[in-house]
Amino acid sequence: MQKELKVARERQRQEKELMMSTQARKEREEFNRVIAGFRQQEQEDKRKAVLARKGQKQYCAELKAQIEQIETRREGGDILVEQKLLREKKLAERKKLENIKRIKLLQLEKAGVPKKYTAELARFQPMGGR
């Protein structure tokens, strides 16, 4: 009976050691998996930060180029010339439209269309009346 108890205790001790080693291995694997996940997330964060810095540098360079271009145009007076050309073009377009309006009103008057039907056209100001 003593021998059976001793064998049973030895078997229990071996089973307990096996269970503890299995548990330790599982915990180690879980720990390594979590650490690997953290490392992967850290690498992803670093990659995103590098991309963000690269994008910021590119945007900064584009802004500087735009500023230099605008200052160069200002120095050369290009902006003023462009604005003057746009005003002249707009004025020419307005005169053209007013001339068309005047001709159309004369045609309608010659055709005998009453004034009440041409009043809206007479009040119309081409290009917003500016």
MODELLER restraints for C-alpha pairs under 7 A, 6 or more apart:
rsr = mdl.restraints
at = mdl.atoms
rsr.add(forms.Gaussian(group=physical.xy_distance, feature=features.Distance(at['CA:73:A'], at['CA:79:A']), mean=6.18, stdev=0.5))
rsr.add(forms.Gaussian(group=physical.xy_distance, feature=features.Distance(at['CA:94:A'], at['CA:126:A']), mean=6.05, stdev=0.5))
rsr.add(forms.Gaussian(group=physical.xy_distance, feature=features.Distance(at['CA:94:A'], at['CA:127:A']), mean=6.45, stdev=0.5))
rsr.add(forms.Gaussian(group=physical.xy_distance, feature=features.Distance(at['CA:97:A'], at['CA:126:A']), mean=6.19, stdev=0.5))
rsr.add(forms.Gaussian(group=physical.xy_distance, feature=features.Distance(at['CA:98:A'], at['CA:126:A']), mean=6.61, stdev=0.5))
